[in-house]
Amino acid sequence: MCSIRFAAASVIAAWSLLCGPSAFAAEVKPDVRVMSFNIRYGTANDGVNRWEVRRDFLVETVRAFSPDLLGTQETLGFQRDYLAGKLPEYDHLGVGRDDGRERGEMMALYYRKDRFEKLDGGHFWLSESPDVVGSKSWDSSLPRMVTWVKLRDRRQESLPPIMFFNTHFDHMGTTARLESAKLLRRKIASFSDTCSAIVTGDFNTDEASPPYRALFDTLDSAPSPVIDSYRANRPDRLTGKEGTFSSFKADSIAGARIDWIGVSRDCQIRSTEIDHTARDGRTPSDHFPVTAVLRRKIASQKQGQYVVSAPQFGGDYEVESHLNIPYYNVPDADQRKHKLDLFVPKGVKDFPVLFFIHGGAWTTGDRKLYSYFGKVFARNGIGTVVTSYRLSPRVKHPAHIEDVARAFAWTHKNIASYGGRTDRIFVAGQSAGGHLAALLCTDARYLQAHGLTLKAIHAAIPISGIYTFRPNEMALIVGRGAEAAANASPINHVTGDEPPFLILLAQSDIPRCDQMSNDLRDALVANGISAECLTIPDRNHLTIIFQMALSDHDRTAQAILSYIAKHSDLKLGPRVPKPLTQ
């Protein structure tokens, strides 16, 4: 297990050097943190709780949660601007409800400028004339409104945009609250086919009320486009302990839960809280802020959903290891990197073969750190080759892929003598190895150098790879300029001669991995190649590969076993898994 920890640390260090330390960490946690906060209008005569006294405490409360999206209510213009000044990492949108500019309460919302790109934004009024500024209807005591913004999440570019709505329902008009809920639901539904939705607000009513049902319940057999995140996450009601109107008193929790965060059904709700932050018995506002931590589901029309089922296995074979096999015998061959390790199921003939390329950002890593991978699949009746290759900065592209092609050519020539099938070789790799696996299976030049074609590869299984380089991106690895980037990008070499592809990625993968995976899949399919993307839930760029060291019932291992069985004679069946020795 120490070798696995070393491999993980090496990958993190290498990616940090190439992409900057934040690039890897940011994508490992794609959660969307949401806060709804009625901040109490700043001109109220609240004595010791007046705005000037509590405003810094309020900012500290926001910072402590560190939301990605913040919806505020009862915000006046000077409060909007004060928060914007104290929270410079956020962009904001908010206008006065009375004139659509500066006069009256605002539904000011804030979003992290480094994470989100604003695509659109606007406002509508909760009335029979929602486009009329300052309008009110029914029995509303005041004009009420919704501010919204459409955002692209830079961390998950392939997912739909987020429609973020923020509102405050009337405190007196019962009909107005009901009709406002209906109107808001219709507006959200109008975007539901193309966007995720998040709604924050002070709704001035509890969850037993008609407005709550109008917003969240199934109506006329049509489910609501949003669900109540708090109740979905906390189905057991805590009577007398869920109140969100505090009246500035820390122990005032017995009232109704009137502040809500609604989310669309493509959001996994990871946690929700009513934030009872207080100081000397006082709260930063007369409402407790409410929070939700969400994770949008990667699966979409372009991506398959990992289906949890009983683990299936290819056997429980004793593993026979053949280590340090040279695959390139020339005088100047690298005595460490021009070698591979082979793991086979003892006593088995005509087994499928998995050719695996390790990761490490092209600068670190070695086959020796991935012996567990070979053992996992050999135990299941699959002969597994784990190869090394020369690393940067000593070499640049195309040296890495040339080494990989040499190792594959050795495998194709010699695997039959170990019992493997030459016509059932699957090529896999993770991270930098995912890139090299995809490139080997798309750019025919590297196999042609050894008298082989892409038909020598039965199927490809790249994992969390890089499939498109931007000019001067990874220049230390692939070289500078648009031509170098294009030559190193597997997607640019798709012609329709490729083998079938299973493209695996983690739910919390590195930046752009989901977009690149989908783009490669689309390019293959457009050229008549069978290809699919599969997202492994609850995994990041490291655990998608290293978790297999613990057991062969790991999700990534199961996905690969299933795919190999689908494309070979491997038979899967139940088995009680046991830990693997390292």
C-alpha positions as CSV (number, residue, x, y, z in Angstrom):
1,M,0.0,0.0,0.0
2,C,3.0,2.3,0.5
3,S,3.7,2.1,-3.2
4,I,0.2,3.2,-4.0
5,R,0.5,6.2,-1.7
6,F,3.8,7.1,-3.4
7,A,2.2,6.8,-6.8
8,A,-0.7,9.0,-5.8
9,A,1.6,11.6,-4.3
10,S,3.7,11.5,-7.5
11,V,0.7,12.1,-9.7
12,I,-0.4,15.1,-7.6
13,A,3.0,16.6,-7.7
14,A,3.4,16.1,-11.4
15,W,0.1,17.6,-12.3
16,S,0.7,20.5,-9.9
17,L,4.0,21.3,-11.7
18,L,2.4,21.1,-15.1
19,C,-1.0,22.8,-14.5
20,G,-0.5,24.7,-11.2
21,P,-1.5,23.4,-7.8
22,S,-5.1,24.6,-7.9
23,A,-5.9,22.9,-11.2
24,F,-6.0,19.4,-9.7
25,A,-7.5,20.3,-6.4
26,A,-10.3,22.4,-7.8
27,E,-11.7,19.6,-9.9
28,V,-11.4,17.0,-7.2
29,K,-14.3,18.8,-5.5
30,P,-16.9,19.8,-8.0
31,D,-19.5,20.4,-5.3
32,V,-21.7,23.5,-5.6
33,R,-22.0,25.2,-2.2
34,V,-25.2,27.3,-2.0
35,M,-26.3,29.7,0.7
36,S,-29.6,31.6,1.1
37,F,-29.5,34.5,3.6
38,N,-32.0,37.1,4.5
39,I,-29.7,39.8,5.7
40,R,-32.3,42.2,7.2
41,Y,-32.7,45.5,5.5
42,G,-30.0,47.9,6.6
43,T,-32.1,51.0,7.5
44,A,-34.1,49.1,10.2
45,N,-34.1,50.6,13.6
46,D,-32.6,47.5,15.3
47,G,-30.5,49.1,18.0
48,V,-27.6,46.8,19.0
49,N,-28.5,44.6,16.0
50,R,-28.3,47.5,13.4
51,W,-26.5,47.0,10.2
52,E,-23.3,48.9,11.1
53,V,-22.8,46.7,14.2
54,R,-23.4,43.3,12.6
55,R,-22.3,43.7,9.0
56,D,-18.7,42.4,9.5
57,F,-20.1,39.4,11.5
58,L,-22.4,38.7,8.6
59,V,-19.6,38.7,6.1
60,E,-17.6,36.4,8.4
61,T,-20.6,34.0,8.5
62,V,-20.7,34.0,4.7
63,R,-17.0,33.4,4.4
64,A,-17.1,30.6,7.0
65,F,-19.4,28.6,4.7
66,S,-17.6,29.9,1.5
67,P,-20.6,29.5,-0.9
68,D,-20.2,29.2,-4.6
69,L,-23.7,30.8,-5.0
70,L,-25.2,33.2,-2.5
71,G,-28.7,34.5,-2.6
72,T,-29.6,37.4,-0.3
73,Q,-32.9,38.9,0.6
74,E,-34.0,42.2,2.1
75,T,-30.8,43.7,0.5
76,L,-30.7,47.4,-0.1
77,G,-28.3,49.0,-2.5
78,F,-25.7,50.0,0.0
79,Q,-25.7,46.5,1.5
80,R,-25.3,45.0,-1.9
81,D,-22.3,47.2,-2.5
82,Y,-20.8,46.5,0.9
83,L,-21.0,42.8,0.4
84,A,-19.5,43.2,-3.1
85,G,-16.6,45.1,-1.6
86,K,-16.0,42.6,1.2
87,L,-16.4,39.6,-1.2
88,P,-14.3,40.6,-4.2
89,E,-14.1,37.1,-5.5
90,Y,-17.8,37.2,-6.3
91,D,-19.7,38.9,-9.1
92,H,-23.2,40.0,-8.3
93,L,-26.6,41.0,-9.7
94,G,-29.4,42.9,-8.0
95,V,-31.8,45.8,-8.7
96,G,-34.4,47.5,-6.5
97,R,-37.9,46.1,-6.6
98,D,-39.5,49.5,-6.8
99,D,-37.8,50.9,-9.9
100,G,-35.7,48.1,-11.4
101,R,-32.6,50.2,-10.5
102,E,-31.7,51.3,-7.0
103,R,-34.9,51.9,-5.1
104,G,-36.3,49.3,-2.7
105,E,-35.3,45.8,-1.6
106,M,-33.1,43.7,-3.9
107,M,-32.8,40.0,-4.5
108,A,-29.0,40.4,-4.8
109,L,-27.2,37.3,-5.7
110,Y,-23.5,36.5,-5.8
111,Y,-21.5,33.9,-7.7
112,R,-17.8,33.1,-7.8
113,K,-16.2,34.8,-10.7
114,D,-13.4,32.3,-11.1
115,R,-15.8,29.4,-11.3
116,F,-18.8,30.7,-13.2
117,E,-19.2,32.5,-16.5
118,K,-22.4,34.6,-16.7
119,L,-24.3,33.7,-19.8
120,D,-27.5,35.7,-19.1
121,G,-29.4,37.3,-16.3
122,G,-32.4,39.3,-15.4
123,H,-35.4,39.9,-13.2
124,F,-39.2,39.4,-13.2
125,W,-41.8,40.6,-10.8
126,L,-44.2,38.3,-8.9
127,S,-47.4,39.6,-10.4
128,E,-49.8,39.1,-13.2
129,S,-47.5,41.3,-15.3
130,P,-44.1,39.9,-14.4
131,D,-42.2,42.0,-17.0
132,V,-43.6,45.2,-15.6
133,V,-41.1,46.8,-13.2
134,G,-42.5,47.4,-9.7
135,S,-45.8,45.6,-10.4
136,K,-47.8,43.8,-7.8
137,S,-51.0,41.7,-7.9
138,W,-53.4,39.7,-5.8
139,D,-53.2,40.7,-2.2
140,S,-49.5,41.4,-2.1
141,S,-48.6,44.2,0.3
142,L,-45.4,45.2,-1.7
143,P,-43.8,44.6,-5.0
144,R,-42.0,41.3,-5.0
145,M,-39.5,40.0,-7.5
146,V,-37.1,37.3,-8.6
147,T,-33.5,37.9,-9.8
148,W,-31.9,35.2,-11.9
149,V,-28.7,34.4,-13.6
150,K,-27.6,31.7,-16.1
151,L,-24.2,30.4,-15.4
152,R,-21.7,28.1,-17.0
153,D,-19.7,26.1,-14.5
154,R,-16.0,26.2,-15.6
155,R,-15.3,23.2,-13.5
156,Q,-17.8,21.0,-15.4
157,E,-18.0,22.5,-18.8
158,S,-19.8,19.6,-20.4
159,L,-22.8,19.9,-18.0
160,P,-25.8,22.1,-18.7
161,P,-25.7,25.7,-17.4
162,I,-27.1,26.5,-14.0
163,M,-30.2,28.8,-13.7
164,F,-29.9,30.4,-10.3
165,F,-33.1,32.1,-9.0
166,N,-33.4,34.2,-5.9
167,T,-36.6,35.6,-4.4
168,H,-38.6,36.9,-1.4
169,F,-42.3,36.2,-1.2
170,D,-44.8,38.6,0.4
171,H,-45.1,38.5,4.1
172,M,-48.8,39.3,4.3
173,G,-50.7,38.2,1.1
174,T,-51.6,34.5,1.3
175,T,-53.0,34.5,-2.3
176,A,-49.9,36.4,-3.5
177,R,-47.6,33.7,-2.0
178,L,-49.5,30.9,-3.7
179,E,-49.6,32.6,-7.1
180,S,-45.9,33.6,-6.7
181,A,-45.0,29.9,-6.2
182,K,-47.0,28.9,-9.3
183,L,-45.3,31.6,-11.4
184,L,-41.9,30.8,-10.1
185,R,-42.5,27.1,-10.9
186,R,-43.5,27.9,-14.4
187,K,-40.4,30.0,-15.0
188,I,-38.1,27.3,-13.7
189,A,-39.9,24.7,-15.8
190,S,-39.4,26.7,-18.9
191,F,-35.6,26.2,-18.5
192,S,-35.7,22.6,-17.2
193,D,-34.9,20.9,-20.4
194,T,-31.6,22.7,-20.9
195,C,-30.4,23.9,-17.5
196,S,-30.0,22.8,-13.9
197,A,-31.9,24.9,-11.5
198,I,-31.1,26.3,-8.0
199,V,-33.6,28.5,-6.1
200,T,-32.9,30.4,-3.0
201,G,-35.3,32.6,-1.0
202,D,-37.3,33.7,2.0
203,F,-40.7,32.3,1.2
204,N,-42.5,33.6,4.3
205,T,-44.4,30.4,4.7
206,D,-43.9,26.9,6.0
207,E,-43.7,23.5,4.3
208,A,-47.3,22.6,5.2
209,S,-48.6,25.5,3.2
210,P,-50.2,25.7,-0.3
211,P,-47.3,27.8,-1.7
212,Y,-44.8,25.1,-0.6
213,R,-46.9,22.4,-2.3
214,A,-47.3,24.6,-5.4
215,L,-43.6,24.9,-5.8
216,F,-42.4,21.4,-4.8
217,D,-45.3,18.9,-5.1
218,T,-46.4,16.8,-8.2
219,L,-49.3,18.7,-9.8
220,D,-51.6,17.1,-12.4
221,S,-49.2,14.2,-12.7
222,A,-46.3,16.5,-13.5
223,P,-43.4,16.4,-11.0
224,S,-41.9,19.8,-9.9
225,P,-38.7,20.8,-11.7
226,V,-37.2,21.4,-8.2
227,I,-37.2,19.6,-4.9
228,D,-36.7,21.0,-1.4
229,S,-33.1,20.2,-0.7
230,Y,-33.4,20.4,3.1
231,R,-36.3,18.0,3.4
232,A,-34.9,15.6,0.8
233,N,-31.7,15.5,2.7
234,R,-33.4,15.4,6.2
235,P,-36.7,13.5,5.8
236,D,-37.2,13.3,9.6
237,R,-38.7,16.6,10.8
238,L,-37.3,18.0,14.1
239,T,-40.4,19.7,15.5
240,G,-39.5,22.9,17.2
241,K,-35.9,22.9,16.0
242,E,-36.0,23.9,12.3
243,G,-37.1,27.5,12.5
244,T,-35.2,29.9,10.3
245,F,-36.5,33.3,11.6
246,S,-34.3,34.1,14.6
247,S,-35.2,37.7,15.4
248,F,-31.5,38.0,16.2
249,K,-31.8,35.5,19.0
250,A,-29.5,32.4,18.8
251,D,-31.9,30.2,20.6
252,S,-35.0,31.1,18.5
253,I,-35.3,27.9,16.6
254,A,-38.8,26.9,17.3
255,G,-40.6,28.7,14.5
256,A,-41.3,27.7,10.9
257,R,-38.7,26.9,8.3
258,I,-39.4,29.7,5.9
259,D,-36.1,29.9,4.1
260,W,-35.6,27.3,1.4
261,I,-33.1,26.1,-1.3
262,G,-34.8,24.3,-4.2
263,V,-32.7,22.2,-6.6
264,S,-33.4,20.4,-9.8
265,R,-33.3,16.6,-9.8
266,D,-30.0,16.3,-11.5
267,C,-28.4,17.5,-8.3
268,Q,-27.2,15.1,-5.6
269,I,-27.8,16.7,-2.2
270,R,-24.7,16.0,-0.2
271,S,-25.5,18.0,2.9
272,T,-27.9,20.7,4.2
273,E,-27.8,22.9,7.2
274,I,-29.6,25.7,9.1
275,D,-26.6,27.8,10.1
276,H,-27.0,28.8,13.8
277,T,-23.8,30.9,13.9
278,A,-24.1,33.3,16.9
279,R,-21.9,35.5,19.0
280,D,-22.8,36.5,22.5
281,G,-26.3,35.1,22.0
282,R,-26.9,37.2,18.8
283,T,-27.1,36.2,15.2
284,P,-25.7,38.2,12.2
285,S,-29.3,38.7,10.9
286,D,-32.9,38.1,12.0
287,H,-32.9,35.0,9.8
288,F,-30.6,32.0,10.1
289,P,-28.8,31.4,6.8
290,V,-29.6,28.0,5.2
291,T,-27.0,26.1,3.1
292,A,-26.8,23.1,0.8
293,V,-23.8,21.3,-0.7
294,L,-24.7,19.9,-4.1
295,R,-23.0,17.7,-6.7
296,R,-24.5,17.8,-10.1
297,K,-24.7,14.3,-11.7
298,I,-22.2,13.8,-14.5
299,A,-24.4,11.5,-16.4
300,S,-26.3,13.1,-19.3
301,Q,-27.3,12.2,-22.8
302,K,-23.6,12.0,-23.6
303,Q,-22.5,9.9,-20.6
304,G,-23.5,6.5,-19.3
305,Q,-24.6,6.1,-15.7
306,Y,-22.7,3.5,-13.6
307,V,-25.3,1.0,-12.5
308,V,-24.7,-0.6,-9.1
309,S,-25.2,-4.4,-9.3
310,A,-23.9,-7.5,-7.7
311,P,-20.2,-7.8,-8.5
312,Q,-19.2,-10.3,-11.2
313,F,-15.8,-11.9,-11.6
314,G,-13.9,-13.9,-14.2
315,G,-12.5,-16.4,-11.7
316,D,-10.2,-16.7,-8.7
317,Y,-7.0,-17.8,-10.4
318,E,-3.5,-17.9,-8.9
319,V,-1.4,-15.1,-10.4
320,E,1.8,-15.9,-12.2
321,S,4.2,-12.9,-12.5
322,H,6.8,-12.4,-15.2
323,L,8.8,-9.2,-14.3
324,N,11.3,-6.9,-15.9
325,I,10.8,-8.2,-19.5
326,P,12.8,-6.0,-22.0
327,Y,10.6,-5.0,-24.9
328,Y,13.2,-2.9,-26.7
329,N,16.6,-4.6,-27.3
330,V,19.0,-2.0,-28.8
331,P,22.3,-0.8,-27.4
332,D,20.9,2.5,-26.2
333,A,17.7,1.1,-24.7
334,D,16.8,2.5,-21.3
335,Q,17.5,-0.3,-18.8
336,R,14.7,0.7,-16.5
337,K,11.9,2.1,-18.7
338,H,12.1,-0.1,-21.8
339,K,10.7,-3.0,-19.8
340,L,7.3,-4.4,-18.9
341,D,5.7,-6.7,-16.3
342,L,3.3,-9.5,-17.2
343,F,0.7,-11.0,-15.0
344,V,-1.2,-14.1,-16.1
345,P,-3.8,-16.5,-14.7
346,K,-1.8,-19.7,-13.9
347,G,-2.9,-22.7,-15.9
348,V,-5.2,-20.8,-18.2
349,K,-4.9,-20.8,-22.0
350,D,-6.5,-18.5,-24.6
351,F,-7.2,-15.7,-22.1
352,P,-7.9,-12.1,-23.2
353,V,-5.1,-9.6,-22.6
354,L,-5.2,-6.2,-21.0
355,F,-2.3,-3.9,-22.0
356,F,-2.0,-1.1,-19.4
357,I,-0.1,2.2,-19.5
358,H,0.5,4.0,-16.2
359,G,-0.2,7.6,-15.5
360,G,1.9,10.3,-13.8
361,A,1.6,13.4,-16.1
362,W,4.2,12.0,-18.5
363,T,6.9,13.0,-15.9
364,T,6.7,10.4,-13.1
365,G,5.4,6.9,-12.4
366,D,6.5,3.4,-13.2
367,R,5.0,0.0,-13.9
368,K,6.2,-1.2,-10.5
369,L,3.7,1.1,-8.8
370,Y,0.9,-0.6,-10.6
371,S,1.5,-4.3,-10.0
372,Y,-1.8,-4.5,-8.1
373,F,-3.5,-3.6,-11.4
374,G,-2.0,-6.6,-13.1
375,K,-2.9,-8.9,-10.2
376,V,-6.5,-7.7,-10.1
377,F,-7.2,-8.7,-13.7
378,A,-4.9,-11.8,-13.9
379,R,-6.8,-13.1,-10.9
380,N,-10.0,-12.8,-13.0
381,G,-8.6,-14.7,-16.0
382,I,-7.1,-11.8,-18.0
383,G,-3.5,-11.7,-18.8
384,T,-2.2,-8.2,-18.0
385,V,0.8,-6.3,-19.3
386,V,1.9,-3.2,-17.3
387,T,4.5,-1.3,-19.2
388,S,7.0,1.5,-18.4
389,Y,8.0,4.2,-20.9
390,R,10.6,7.0,-20.9
391,L,9.4,10.2,-19.1
392,S,9.7,14.0,-19.5
393,P,11.7,16.2,-19.2
394,R,14.3,13.7,-20.5
395,V,12.1,13.1,-23.6
396,K,9.2,14.8,-25.3
397,H,6.4,13.7,-27.5
398,P,6.4,11.5,-29.5
399,A,9.0,9.5,-27.5
400,H,6.4,8.4,-24.9
401,I,4.0,7.0,-27.5
402,E,6.8,5.4,-29.5
403,D,7.8,3.4,-26.4
404,V,4.2,2.4,-25.8
405,A,3.9,1.2,-29.4
406,R,7.2,-0.8,-28.9
407,A,5.7,-2.5,-25.8
408,F,2.5,-3.2,-27.6
409,A,4.3,-4.8,-30.5
410,W,6.3,-7.0,-28.1
411,T,2.9,-8.0,-26.5
412,H,1.3,-8.8,-29.9
413,K,4.3,-10.9,-30.9
414,N,4.9,-12.8,-27.7
415,I,1.7,-13.0,-25.7
416,A,0.6,-16.3,-27.3
417,S,3.6,-18.1,-25.8
418,Y,2.2,-17.2,-22.3
419,G,-1.3,-18.4,-23.2
420,G,-2.9,-15.1,-24.3
421,R,-5.0,-14.4,-27.4
422,T,-3.3,-12.1,-29.9
423,D,-6.7,-11.2,-31.3
424,R,-8.1,-10.1,-27.9
425,I,-5.8,-7.4,-26.7
426,F,-7.5,-4.5,-24.9
427,V,-5.5,-1.3,-24.5
428,A,-6.0,0.7,-21.3
429,G,-4.3,3.5,-19.5
430,Q,-5.0,6.1,-16.9
431,S,-4.3,9.9,-16.8
432,A,-1.2,10.4,-19.0
433,G,-1.6,6.7,-19.7
434,G,-5.2,7.3,-20.8
435,H,-3.9,9.8,-23.3
436,L,-1.3,7.4,-24.6
437,A,-3.8,4.6,-24.8
438,A,-6.2,6.7,-26.8
439,L,-3.4,8.0,-29.1
440,L,-2.1,4.4,-29.7
441,C,-5.7,3.5,-30.7
442,T,-6.3,6.4,-33.0
443,D,-3.0,7.5,-34.6
444,A,-2.0,4.5,-36.8
445,R,1.5,5.7,-37.5
446,Y,2.9,4.3,-34.2
447,L,1.8,0.8,-34.8
448,Q,2.6,1.0,-38.5
449,A,6.3,1.4,-37.5
450,H,6.1,-2.2,-36.3
451,G,4.2,-3.6,-39.2
452,L,0.8,-3.5,-37.3
453,T,-2.5,-1.7,-37.9
454,L,-5.2,-0.5,-35.5
455,K,-6.9,-3.8,-36.1
456,A,-4.3,-5.4,-33.8
457,I,-6.2,-3.7,-30.9
458,H,-9.4,-5.4,-30.0
459,A,-10.8,-2.5,-27.9
460,A,-9.7,0.6,-26.0
461,I,-10.3,1.6,-22.4
462,P,-8.8,5.0,-21.7
463,I,-9.3,6.2,-18.2
464,S,-9.3,9.9,-17.1
465,G,-7.1,10.9,-20.0
466,I,-6.2,14.0,-21.9
467,Y,-7.6,13.8,-25.5
468,T,-7.2,17.4,-26.7
469,F,-4.2,19.6,-26.1
470,R,-4.5,23.4,-26.6
471,P,-1.6,25.2,-28.2
472,N,1.3,25.6,-25.7
473,E,-0.6,23.6,-23.1
474,M,1.7,21.0,-21.6
475,A,4.5,22.5,-23.9
476,L,7.2,20.7,-21.8
477,I,5.5,17.4,-22.8
478,V,4.2,17.8,-26.3
479,G,6.1,20.9,-27.6
480,R,5.1,24.4,-28.5
481,G,2.6,25.6,-31.1
482,A,-0.7,24.5,-32.6
483,E,0.8,21.8,-34.8
484,A,2.5,20.1,-31.9
485,A,-0.7,20.2,-29.8
486,A,-2.8,18.8,-32.7
487,N,-0.4,16.0,-33.4
488,A,-0.5,14.9,-29.7
489,S,-4.3,15.1,-29.5
490,P,-6.0,11.7,-30.1
491,I,-9.3,13.4,-31.2
492,N,-7.5,14.8,-34.2
493,H,-6.6,11.3,-35.5
494,V,-10.0,9.7,-35.6
495,T,-10.8,8.3,-39.0
496,G,-13.2,5.5,-38.6
497,D,-10.5,2.7,-38.4
498,E,-10.4,2.6,-34.6
499,P,-11.4,-0.2,-32.3
500,P,-14.4,0.1,-30.0
501,F,-13.9,2.5,-27.0
502,L,-15.0,2.5,-23.4
503,I,-14.0,5.9,-22.0
504,L,-14.0,6.0,-18.2
505,L,-13.8,9.1,-16.1
506,A,-14.3,9.9,-12.4
507,Q,-17.2,11.9,-11.0
508,S,-14.6,14.4,-9.6
509,D,-12.0,14.4,-12.3
510,I,-9.4,16.9,-13.4
511,P,-10.5,20.0,-15.3
512,R,-12.0,19.4,-18.8
513,C,-11.8,15.7,-18.5
514,D,-15.6,15.3,-18.8
515,Q,-15.7,17.6,-21.9
516,M,-12.7,15.9,-23.6
517,S,-14.2,12.4,-22.9
518,N,-17.5,13.4,-24.5
519,D,-15.8,15.1,-27.4
520,L,-13.7,12.0,-28.1
521,R,-16.8,9.8,-27.8
522,D,-18.7,12.0,-30.2
523,A,-15.8,12.0,-32.8
524,L,-15.6,8.2,-32.7
525,V,-19.4,7.8,-33.0
526,A,-19.5,10.3,-35.9
527,N,-17.0,8.1,-37.7
528,G,-19.0,4.9,-37.1
529,I,-17.1,3.6,-34.2
530,S,-18.8,2.0,-31.2
531,A,-17.9,4.3,-28.2
532,E,-19.3,5.2,-24.9
533,C,-18.4,7.3,-21.8
534,L,-19.0,5.9,-18.3
535,T,-18.6,8.0,-15.2
536,I,-17.5,6.2,-12.0
537,P,-19.3,7.8,-9.1
538,D,-17.6,8.8,-5.9
539,R,-14.2,8.7,-7.4
540,N,-11.6,11.4,-8.3
541,H,-8.6,11.4,-10.7
542,L,-6.6,9.2,-8.3
543,T,-9.1,6.9,-6.7
544,I,-10.6,5.8,-10.0
545,I,-7.4,3.8,-10.5
546,F,-5.9,3.3,-7.0
547,Q,-9.1,2.0,-5.3
548,M,-8.7,-1.2,-7.3
549,A,-5.8,-2.1,-5.0
550,L,-8.2,-2.8,-2.2
551,S,-10.4,-5.4,-4.0
552,D,-11.6,-6.5,-7.5
553,H,-15.1,-5.6,-6.7
554,D,-14.1,-1.9,-7.0
555,R,-16.4,0.0,-9.4
556,T,-13.7,0.7,-12.0
557,A,-12.5,-2.9,-12.0
558,Q,-16.1,-4.1,-12.4
559,A,-16.7,-1.7,-15.3
560,I,-13.5,-3.0,-17.1
561,L,-14.3,-6.6,-16.4
562,S,-17.8,-6.2,-17.7
563,Y,-16.5,-4.5,-20.9
564,I,-13.9,-7.1,-21.5
565,A,-16.4,-9.9,-21.0
566,K,-18.8,-8.2,-23.5
567,H,-16.0,-8.2,-26.1
568,S,-14.4,-11.6,-25.5
569,D,-15.1,-15.1,-24.3
570,L,-14.5,-14.2,-20.7
571,K,-17.3,-15.5,-18.5
572,L,-18.3,-13.6,-15.4
573,G,-20.1,-14.9,-12.3
574,P,-20.4,-14.3,-8.6
575,R,-17.6,-14.8,-6.2
576,V,-16.9,-13.5,-2.7
577,P,-14.0,-11.1,-3.2
578,K,-10.9,-11.3,-1.0
579,P,-8.2,-8.8,-0.3
580,L,-5.2,-8.8,-2.7
581,T,-1.7,-9.0,-1.5
582,Q,0.6,-6.3,-2.5
